[in-house]
């Protein structure tokens, strides 16, 4: 679904969507309030949502929606970027939007929609109980058992252990692919947690080492399934 009060922006996004075979355009709306009602009746997997609109902003709409699809925000203003990522949006497109930048956002969405492989499907070649990561000018050995959780921010990750925080120049997705799938699970765009380190789960938060980490809507079901599988073992 596309929601934008600007006719030219709606037309451009519609044209882009129709060029991508994997996308199926369900609806286009200039009215965010009407769009919210349409989403209740006809849920979609992906929402292209403008921020600056009359009556209610895209940010405000996201905050009041109980069940959210994956969201790509579109706007002419860069100052909303930080707040948007706190709402776990997939991407943030600045107008004028090029087709190349649009495709990058779609690729991110596709990655989020792919099912997480089960332990049986995951390659089992990984045998060493540790990983080496670059921290500044040195390589640091980090044992799987020492990791509490991993936090991502743009091009950096922070690995939290009981002894220290290790900051490494790499994307969270890249590090996630190196982690044992039976020991670590992603709960948010910005957080991966260790199963062994979880102290408690309360509503939409995971509590580890004094930190309360949010579980985002898009990862909640995968996380719950992961916990149930390990609980039954």
C-alpha positions as CSV (number, residue, x, y, z in Angstrom):
1,X,0.0,0.0,0.0
2,X,1.1,3.6,-0.8
3,X,0.0,6.4,1.5
4,X,1.0,9.9,0.5
5,X,-1.0,13.2,0.2
6,X,1.1,14.4,-2.8
7,X,-0.3,13.3,-6.2
8,X,3.1,13.3,-7.9
9,X,4.7,11.3,-5.1
10,X,1.9,8.7,-5.3
11,X,2.2,8.5,-9.0
12,X,6.0,8.0,-8.9
13,X,5.8,5.3,-6.2
14,X,3.0,3.5,-8.1
15,X,5.1,3.5,-11.2
16,X,8.1,2.1,-9.3
17,X,6.0,-0.6,-7.7
18,X,4.5,-1.7,-11.0
19,X,8.1,-2.2,-12.4
20,X,9.0,-4.7,-9.7
21,X,7.5,-8.2,-10.3
22,X,7.7,-9.2,-6.7
23,X,5.5,-6.4,-5.5
24,X,1.7,-6.4,-5.8
25,X,0.0,-3.0,-5.4
26,X,-3.1,-3.4,-3.2
27,X,-4.1,0.2,-2.7
28,X,-3.0,3.9,-3.0
29,X,-4.4,6.5,-0.6
30,X,-3.9,10.2,0.0
31,X,-5.6,10.0,3.4
32,X,-3.7,8.4,6.3
33,X,-6.9,8.0,8.4
34,X,-8.7,6.2,5.6
35,X,-5.7,4.1,4.9
36,X,-5.6,2.9,8.5
37,X,-9.2,1.7,8.1
38,X,-8.3,0.0,4.8
39,X,-5.4,-1.8,6.5
40,X,-7.7,-3.2,9.1
41,X,-9.9,-4.7,6.5
42,X,-7.2,-5.7,4.0
43,X,-3.8,-6.2,5.7
44,X,-0.7,-5.8,3.6
45,X,2.9,-6.9,4.1
46,X,4.5,-3.6,3.0
47,X,3.5,0.1,3.5
48,X,5.1,3.0,1.8
49,X,4.2,5.9,4.1
50,X,4.7,9.6,3.8
51,X,5.5,11.5,7.0
52,X,4.2,15.0,6.5
53,X,0.5,14.8,5.8
54,X,-2.6,16.8,6.9
55,X,-4.6,15.6,10.0
56,X,-2.0,13.1,11.1
57,X,1.7,12.5,10.3
58,X,3.0,9.1,9.2
59,X,5.0,8.9,12.5
60,X,1.9,9.4,14.6
61,X,0.0,6.9,12.5
62,X,2.7,4.3,13.2
63,X,2.5,5.0,16.9
64,X,-1.2,4.3,17.1
65,X,-1.4,1.3,14.8
66,X,-1.7,-2.0,16.7
67,X,-0.7,-4.3,13.9
68,X,1.9,-2.9,11.6
69,X,3.1,-4.2,8.2
70,X,6.7,-3.6,7.3
71,X,7.1,0.1,6.7
72,X,9.2,2.3,4.4
73,X,8.9,5.9,5.2
74,X,9.0,8.6,2.5
75,X,9.7,12.2,3.2
76,X,11.4,15.4,2.0
77,X,12.8,16.0,5.5
78,X,15.8,14.2,7.0
79,X,15.3,15.2,10.6
80,X,12.8,12.4,11.2
81,X,15.4,9.6,10.5
82,X,16.3,8.8,14.1
83,X,12.7,8.7,15.4
84,X,11.7,6.5,12.4
85,X,14.3,3.9,13.2
86,X,13.2,3.8,16.8
87,X,9.8,2.7,15.4
88,X,11.6,-0.2,13.6
89,X,10.8,1.0,10.0
90,X,12.6,-1.0,7.3
91,X,14.0,2.1,5.4
92,X,13.7,5.8,5.2
93,X,13.5,7.3,1.7
94,X,14.3,11.0,1.1
95,X,12.4,12.7,-1.7
96,X,13.0,12.9,-4.6
97,X,13.3,9.1,-4.6
98,X,15.3,7.5,-7.4
99,X,14.4,4.1,-8.7
100,X,17.8,2.7,-7.5
101,X,17.1,3.9,-4.0
102,X,13.6,2.4,-4.1
103,X,15.0,-1.0,-5.2
104,X,17.4,-0.9,-2.2
105,X,14.5,-0.5,0.1
106,X,12.6,-3.3,-1.5
107,X,15.6,-5.6,-1.1
108,X,15.7,-4.8,2.6
109,X,12.0,-5.7,2.8
110,X,12.6,-8.9,1.0
111,X,15.3,-9.9,3.5
112,X,12.9,-9.2,6.4
113,X,10.1,-11.3,4.8
114,X,12.3,-14.3,4.2
115,X,11.5,-17.1,6.7
116,X,14.3,-17.7,9.3
117,X,15.9,-21.1,8.7
118,X,15.3,-23.7,11.4
119,X,18.3,-25.3,13.1
120,X,18.0,-28.3,10.8
121,X,18.2,-26.1,7.7
122,X,21.1,-24.0,9.0
123,X,24.6,-25.2,8.0
124,X,26.4,-26.9,10.8
125,X,29.9,-26.3,9.7
126,X,30.5,-23.8,12.4
127,X,32.3,-25.6,15.2
128,X,34.5,-23.1,17.0
129,X,32.9,-21.6,20.1
130,X,34.1,-18.1,19.3
131,X,34.5,-15.4,16.7
132,X,37.2,-12.7,16.0
133,X,36.0,-9.2,15.5
134,X,37.9,-6.0,14.7
135,X,37.8,-3.4,17.5
136,X,39.7,-0.3,16.3
137,X,43.2,-1.5,15.2
138,X,43.1,-4.9,17.0
139,X,41.3,-8.2,16.5
140,X,39.4,-9.4,19.6
141,X,38.4,-12.9,20.3
142,X,34.8,-13.2,21.6
143,X,33.4,-16.4,23.0
144,X,29.8,-17.2,22.2
145,X,29.2,-17.9,25.9
146,X,30.4,-14.4,26.8
147,X,27.9,-12.5,24.6
148,X,24.9,-11.1,26.3
149,X,23.5,-9.2,23.4
150,X,24.6,-7.3,20.3
151,X,23.4,-3.8,19.4
152,X,23.5,-2.4,15.9
153,X,23.7,1.2,14.8
154,X,24.1,1.9,11.1
155,X,27.6,0.6,10.2
156,X,28.7,-0.4,13.7
157,X,27.8,-3.1,16.2
158,X,28.4,-3.2,19.9
159,X,28.9,-6.6,21.4
160,X,27.9,-6.5,25.1
161,X,29.6,-9.0,27.4
162,X,29.7,-9.1,31.2
163,X,33.3,-7.8,31.1
164,X,33.3,-5.2,28.3
165,X,31.7,-3.6,25.3
166,X,33.3,-4.3,21.9
167,X,32.6,-1.9,19.1
168,X,33.2,-3.2,15.6
169,X,32.8,-1.6,12.2
170,X,30.4,-4.0,10.5
171,X,26.6,-4.2,9.9
172,X,24.4,-6.2,12.3
173,X,23.2,-8.4,9.4
174,X,26.7,-9.4,8.5
175,X,27.5,-10.4,12.1
176,X,24.1,-12.2,12.5
177,X,25.1,-14.5,9.6
178,X,28.1,-15.7,11.6
179,X,26.2,-16.5,14.8
180,X,25.0,-20.0,15.7
181,X,21.3,-20.0,14.9
182,X,20.4,-22.2,17.9
183,X,22.0,-19.8,20.4
184,X,21.2,-16.3,19.1
185,X,18.0,-14.7,17.9
186,X,17.2,-11.2,16.4
187,X,14.4,-9.4,18.3
188,X,14.6,-6.0,16.7
189,X,16.2,-4.1,13.8
190,X,18.9,-3.1,16.3
191,X,19.2,-6.1,18.7
192,X,20.3,-9.7,18.7
193,X,20.2,-11.6,22.0
194,X,21.8,-14.7,23.4
195,X,19.3,-17.4,24.4
196,X,21.5,-18.3,27.4
197,X,21.7,-14.7,28.6
198,X,18.0,-14.0,28.7
199,X,16.9,-13.4,32.3
200,X,13.2,-12.8,31.7
201,X,10.7,-11.8,29.0
202,X,8.1,-9.3,30.0
203,X,5.4,-8.2,27.5
204,X,7.4,-6.7,24.6
205,X,10.8,-6.6,26.3
206,X,13.7,-9.0,26.9
207,X,15.7,-8.4,30.1
208,X,19.4,-9.2,30.0
209,X,22.1,-7.9,32.4
210,X,20.1,-5.0,33.6
211,X,19.1,-3.9,30.1
212,X,15.5,-3.9,28.8
213,X,15.6,-4.6,25.1
214,X,12.5,-4.1,22.9
215,X,10.9,-6.9,20.8
216,X,9.6,-5.3,17.6
217,X,6.4,-6.3,15.9
218,X,8.2,-7.7,12.9
219,X,10.3,-10.1,14.9
220,X,7.9,-11.0,17.7
221,X,6.4,-14.2,16.2
222,X,9.9,-15.6,15.1
223,X,11.2,-14.8,18.6
224,X,8.2,-16.5,20.4
225,X,8.6,-19.6,18.1
226,X,12.3,-19.7,18.9
227,X,11.7,-19.6,22.7
228,X,9.0,-22.2,22.5
229,X,11.2,-24.6,20.5
230,X,14.0,-24.2,23.0
231,X,11.7,-24.5,26.0
232,X,10.4,-27.8,24.7
233,X,13.9,-29.3,24.2
